[in-house]
Amino acid sequence: MKKKTLSLVLASAMVVSLTACGGSNDAPATDTPANTETTPATEAAADTQTEAQTQEASTEAAAESEVTVEGKIALVTDVGTIDDESFNQATWEGVQQYGDAHGIEYTYYQPTEDSTEERINQIDLAVSEGATVVVLPGYLFGETLSEVQTTYPDVNFIAVDVSEGDMTAPIEPNAYACTFSEEQAGYLAGYAAVKDGYTKLGFLGGMAVPAVIRYGYGYVQGINDAAQELGVEVEVKYTYGGQFYGDANITAKMESWYADGTEIVFACGGGIYTSAMEAALNYDGMIIGVDVDQHSVGEGNAYNPVLTSAMKGLTSTVVDKLDACFTGNWSSIGGQIQNLGLADGDYIGLPTDGDSWAFKTFTKDEYNTLLDGIKDGSIAISNDTENQPEVGEGVTVSYID
């Protein structure tokens, strides 16, 4: 076994002057945001556009929209940080992108502990400092949103990955929440991996929450369908780490998987990918990233272990919903809880731009055909999180505690 050094390139973000979105029809704020070090977000490509083209189109659309509402933006993180190369960073980049495009101030707040009380404390602080729109990333904000939406009826709340089941009260007109069809992204990743020749696969989830389960069960369905088409035998190891960060114990488990023949692991759950990546580099294995294009975090090593990433449009969603707020169109989304998938737009996909497309045999034509099938419904993917997916002959899935 040849040891390799894990080199993670994490984007840094500075605390910036507070901004937010209010209900005034005065001219937009003209102060220059203190944070100008924006890391470009990578959007899912659901057609033949490259990621760079998709990102550019999103940026141009945001820049061309006419802001009619003055305000300030705040983001409150969940248990992660804004440079986690995953969920928090992607939503933060949406805030940065929109704020920079329109000269709107923005900042973020990071709770000191994982509790609803502390999340509310940070929102209280944000509002006291002038925030009129607050972005809340992650299902942990369900209970928080249920309370603050009535405490601050003049503040708009954008909650990403919060479902009706996460909330303890009906959503109010000043709030918007959405979830994603993660099962579609997981399906794409699993199908593509098997088509590319991988037959011993793994799934490492963070916590067994609905979004992570959807990713994992979609992954199994994609693996199964590709295996049936090719007539190959496939083995899948499936586990949850019970947390959204890597540690020595999880790394050791992943090392045991790779040592036992696992070729590739879908690491799904915030920073938990660090353990899968460290183990992969130690055993010449591969990983699949999640939420955003994580190809860059594998750079700087003897080889890049990131085959692809199962992505959802976190950045573009934040930009779209902020635009509805600042252009006076909040009523078009307020009071809604939406689920966003391929039928709704470019919210789900694998990275197709440049080196991020690391497949050897799976082609972009096959990928686009797959996308079309999911969009038109000819490829059915279950989003049932209560029952493990059924698999066909030759596919073995081992669920490991």
C-alpha positions in Angstrom: 0.0 0.0 0.0 1.4 3.3 -1.0 0.4 6.3 1.2 -0.5 9.5 -0.5 -1.0 13.0 1.0 -4.5 14.3 1.0 -4.6 17.9 -0.3 -7.8 19.7 0.3 -8.3 23.1 -1.4 -11.0 24.9 0.6 -12.3 28.3 -0.5 -12.0 31.0 2.1 -14.7 33.5 2.8 -14.4 36.6 4.9 -17.1 38.0 7.2 -18.7 40.9 5.3 -20.8 44.0 6.0 -24.5 43.1 6.7 -27.1 43.3 4.0 -30.6 42.2 3.6 -33.8 42.5 1.5 -36.6 44.7 2.7 -40.0 45.7 1.5 -39.2 49.3 0.5 -39.5 50.5 -3.1 -36.6 52.9 -2.7 -33.5 52.6 -4.8 -31.3 49.6 -4.1 -28.4 49.9 -1.7 -25.2 51.3 -3.3 -22.6 50.3 -0.7 -20.0 48.0 -2.1 -20.0 44.6 -0.3 -17.0 44.1 1.9 -16.6 40.5 0.7 -15.4 40.5 -2.9 -13.6 37.2 -2.8 -16.3 35.1 -4.4 -15.6 31.5 -5.4 -17.4 30.7 -8.6 -20.2 28.1 -8.0 -20.5 25.1 -10.3 -24.1 24.5 -11.6 -25.5 21.2 -12.8 -25.6 20.9 -16.6 -28.9 19.2 -17.5 -28.3 19.7 -21.3 -25.3 20.1 -23.6 -24.3 23.4 -21.9 -21.0 23.3 -20.0 -21.0 24.1 -16.4 -19.2 27.4 -17.1 -21.9 28.4 -19.6 -24.6 27.5 -17.1 -22.9 29.6 -14.4 -22.3 32.5 -16.7 -26.0 32.4 -17.8 -27.1 32.5 -14.2 -24.8 35.3 -13.3 -25.9 37.4 -16.4 -29.6 36.8 -15.6 -29.0 38.0 -12.0 -27.1 41.0 -13.2 -29.7 42.0 -15.8 -32.7 41.8 -13.4 -34.1 45.1 -12.2 -33.8 45.5 -8.5 -36.7 47.5 -7.1 -36.5 46.6 -3.4 -33.9 47.8 -1.0 -32.6 45.5 1.6 -29.8 43.4 3.2 -29.1 39.7 3.0 -27.9 37.4 5.8 -27.2 33.7 5.8 -27.1 31.6 8.9 -25.2 28.3 8.5 -26.2 25.0 9.9 -23.7 22.8 11.7 -21.2 23.3 8.8 -19.1 26.2 7.6 -19.3 28.4 4.5 -16.1 26.8 3.2 -17.2 23.2 3.5 -16.9 22.6 -0.3 -20.5 21.3 0.0 -23.9 22.5 1.1 -23.2 25.6 3.1 -20.6 26.9 0.7 -22.9 26.4 -2.3 -25.7 28.4 -0.7 -23.3 31.1 0.5 -22.0 31.4 -3.1 -25.5 32.1 -4.2 -25.7 35.0 -1.7 -22.4 36.3 -2.8 -23.3 36.0 -6.5 -26.5 37.9 -6.1 -25.2 40.5 -3.7 -22.1 41.3 -5.9 -24.2 41.5 -9.0 -26.4 44.2 -7.5 -24.2 46.0 -5.0 -26.2 44.6 -2.1 -24.4 44.0 1.2 -24.4 40.6 2.8 -22.9 38.6 5.6 -23.2 35.2 7.3 -23.7 34.1 10.9 -22.5 30.8 12.3 -24.2 29.3 15.3 -22.0 28.3 18.2 -23.8 25.1 18.8 -26.2 22.7 17.1 -29.5 23.8 18.6 -32.7 25.5 17.6 -32.2 28.0 20.3 -28.8 29.0 19.0 -30.0 29.2 15.4 -32.8 31.5 16.5 -30.2 33.6 18.4 -28.2 34.1 15.2 -31.3 35.1 13.3 -32.3 37.5 16.1 -28.8 39.0 15.7 -29.0 39.2 12.0 -32.4 41.0 12.1 -31.2 43.4 14.8 -28.4 44.4 12.5 -30.7 45.1 9.6 -31.3 41.9 7.8 -34.5 41.8 5.8 -34.0 38.5 4.0 -32.4 35.5 5.7 -31.2 32.4 3.9 -31.3 29.2 5.9 -29.5 26.2 4.5 -30.5 22.7 5.7 -33.3 20.6 7.2 -32.1 21.6 10.7 -33.8 24.9 10.1 -37.3 23.4 10.0 -38.3 24.1 13.6 -36.4 27.4 13.5 -38.2 28.7 10.5 -41.6 27.6 12.0 -40.9 30.1 14.9 -39.0 33.0 13.3 -41.4 33.4 10.4 -44.1 34.7 12.8 -41.6 36.5 15.1 -40.4 38.6 12.1 -43.4 38.9 9.7 -41.6 41.7 7.8 -38.5 39.6 7.1 -38.3 37.2 4.1 -36.9 33.7 4.8 -35.5 31.4 2.2 -35.0 27.9 3.6 -33.1 25.5 1.3 -33.6 21.7 1.9 -36.5 22.3 4.4 -39.6 20.2 3.8 -43.1 20.4 5.2 -42.2 17.4 7.4 -39.3 19.4 8.9 -41.5 22.2 10.1 -43.7 22.3 13.2 -46.1 24.9 11.8 -47.6 25.8 8.4 -45.3 28.0 6.2 -46.2 31.7 6.2 -46.4 34.1 3.3 -43.1 35.7 4.3 -41.2 32.4 4.0 -40.2 30.1 1.1 -38.8 26.6 1.4 -37.6 24.0 -1.0 -36.2 20.5 -1.2 -34.6 18.7 -4.2 -35.1 15.4 -6.0 -31.8 14.0 -4.7 -32.8 10.5 -5.8 -32.4 11.7 -9.4 -28.8 12.9 -8.7 -27.9 9.7 -6.9 -29.4 7.7 -9.7 -27.3 9.5 -12.3 -24.1 8.9 -10.3 -24.8 5.2 -9.7 -25.8 4.5 -13.2 -22.8 6.3 -14.7 -20.3 4.6 -12.3 -21.5 1.1 -13.3 -21.6 2.1 -17.0 -18.0 3.2 -16.6 -16.9 -0.2 -15.4 -17.2 -0.1 -11.6 -18.7 -3.2 -10.0 -17.7 -3.0 -6.4 -19.3 0.2 -5.0 -20.0 1.9 -1.7 -22.3 4.5 -0.2 -21.2 6.5 2.8 -24.0 8.7 4.1 -23.7 11.4 6.7 -26.8 11.3 8.9 -29.8 9.2 7.8 -32.0 12.3 7.1 -34.4 12.3 4.1 -32.1 14.2 1.7 -29.2 11.8 2.3 -31.4 8.7 2.1 -32.8 9.9 -1.2 -29.3 10.3 -2.6 -28.4 6.8 -1.4 -31.5 5.0 -2.5 -31.4 6.8 -5.9 -27.7 5.7 -6.2 -28.7 2.0 -5.6 -31.5 2.3 -8.2 -29.1 3.7 -10.8 -26.5 1.0 -10.0 -29.2 -1.7 -10.4 -30.6 -0.4 -13.7 -27.1 -0.1 -15.3 -26.2 -3.6 -14.0 -29.3 -5.1 -15.5 -28.6 -3.4 -18.9 -25.0 -4.6 -18.9 -25.7 -8.1 -17.4 -22.9 -7.7 -14.8 -22.7 -8.6 -11.2 -22.4 -5.7 -8.8 -21.8 -5.5 -5.1 -22.7 -2.4 -3.0 -21.7 -1.7 0.6 -24.0 0.9 2.3 -23.6 2.7 5.6 -24.2 6.0 7.5 -21.5 7.7 9.5 -24.1 9.4 11.8 -22.4 12.9 11.3 -21.6 15.4 8.6 -17.8 15.4 9.1 -15.0 12.9 8.7 -12.9 11.4 11.5 -10.4 8.6 12.2 -13.1 6.0 12.8 -14.9 6.7 9.6 -11.6 6.8 7.7 -10.7 3.4 9.1 -14.0 1.9 8.0 -13.5 3.3 4.5 -10.0 1.9 4.4 -11.4 -1.5 5.3 -13.8 -1.2 2.4 -11.2 -0.3 -0.1 -8.8 -3.0 1.2 -11.7 -5.5 0.7 -12.0 -4.6 -2.9 -14.4 -1.6 -3.0 -13.5 0.5 -6.0 -15.5 3.7 -5.5 -17.6 5.3 -2.7 -20.3 7.9 -3.0 -19.5 10.1 0.0 -22.8 11.9 0.8 -23.0 14.3 3.8 -21.1 17.5 4.0 -17.5 17.1 5.2 -17.7 13.4 5.6 -16.2 13.1 2.2 -12.8 13.9 3.8 -12.7 10.4 5.3 -13.7 8.7 2.1 -11.1 10.7 0.1 -8.3 10.0 2.6 -9.0 6.3 2.5 -9.3 6.3 -1.3 -5.9 8.0 -1.7 -4.3 5.4 0.6 -5.8 2.5 -1.4 -5.9 3.8 -5.0 -9.7 4.1 -4.8 -12.2 6.6 -6.2 -15.0 8.6 -4.7 -18.2 10.4 -5.9 -18.8 13.9 -4.5 -22.1 15.4 -3.5 -24.2 18.6 -3.7 -21.6 20.5 -5.8 -18.8 19.7 -8.2 -16.1 18.4 -5.8 -13.5 17.7 -8.5 -11.3 20.5 -7.2 -10.9 19.1 -3.7 -9.1 16.1 -5.2 -6.5 18.2 -7.1 -2.9 18.3 -5.9 -2.6 14.6 -5.1 -0.8 11.9 -7.0 -4.1 11.4 -8.8 -7.5 12.9 -8.5 -9.9 10.4 -6.9 -13.1 12.3 -7.7 -14.9 10.5 -10.6 -17.9 12.7 -10.6 -20.4 14.5 -8.2 -24.1 14.1 -7.7 -25.2 17.8 -7.8 -28.2 19.8 -7.0 -28.7 23.5 -7.9 -28.1 25.1 -4.5 -26.4 28.2 -5.8 -28.9 28.8 -8.7 -31.9 28.3 -6.4 -30.6 30.9 -3.9 -30.0 33.4 -6.7 -33.4 32.8 -8.2 -35.3 33.2 -4.9 -33.3 36.3 -3.9 -34.1 37.8 -7.3 -37.8 37.2 -6.6 -37.4 39.1 -3.4 -35.4 42.0 -4.6 -37.4 42.5 -7.8 -40.7 42.8 -6.0 -41.9 39.3 -7.0 -41.9 37.7 -3.6 -45.6 36.9 -3.9 -44.8 34.4 -6.6 -42.9 32.2 -4.2 -43.9 33.3 -0.7 -45.8 30.7 1.4 -44.6 27.8 -0.8 -42.7 24.6 -0.2 -41.4 23.2 -3.5 -39.5 20.1 -4.6 -37.1 20.9 -7.4 -36.0 18.2 -9.9 -35.1 17.8 -13.6 -38.6 18.4 -14.7 -38.4 21.9 -13.1 -35.2 23.0 -14.7 -31.4 22.5 -14.3 -31.6 21.7 -10.6 -30.0 18.2 -10.8 -27.0 16.8 -12.7 -23.4 15.6 -12.9 -20.6 18.0 -13.8 -19.8 18.0 -17.5 -17.2 20.7 -17.8 -13.5 20.1 -18.5 -11.7 17.7 -16.2 -14.8 17.3 -14.0 -16.0 14.8 -16.6 -13.6 12.0 -15.6 -15.4 9.0 -17.0 -13.5 6.6 -19.3 -16.3 4.9 -21.1 -19.6 6.5 -20.1 -20.3 9.2 -22.7 -22.0 12.6 -22.6 -24.5 11.3 -25.2 -25.5 8.5 -22.9 -25.7 11.0 -20.1 -28.0 13.3 -22.0 -30.2 10.4 -23.0 -30.4 9.5 -19.3 -31.4 13.1 -18.5 -34.1 13.1 -21.1 -35.6 9.8 -19.8 -35.8 11.2 -16.2 -37.3 14.5 -17.5 -40.1 12.8 -19.5 -40.8 10.2 -16.9 -39.8 7.2 -18.9 -37.1 6.4 -16.3 -38.9 6.1 -13.0 -36.9 6.7 -9.8 -38.5 6.1 -6.4 -38.1 8.8 -3.7 -39.4 6.5 -1.0 -37.2 6.9 2.0 -39.0 4.3 4.2 -38.3 1.2 2.1 -35.0 0.0 0.7 -34.9 -0.1 -3.1 -35.5 -3.5 -4.8 -32.6 -4.8 -6.9 -32.4 -7.3 -9.7 -30.4 -10.5 -10.3 -26.7 -10.1 -9.8 -26.9 -7.0 -7.6 -26.1 -7.4 -3.9 -26.5 -4.5 -1.5 -25.1 -4.9 2.1 -26.6 -2.4 4.5 -24.0 -2.0 7.3 -24.5 -0.3 10.7 
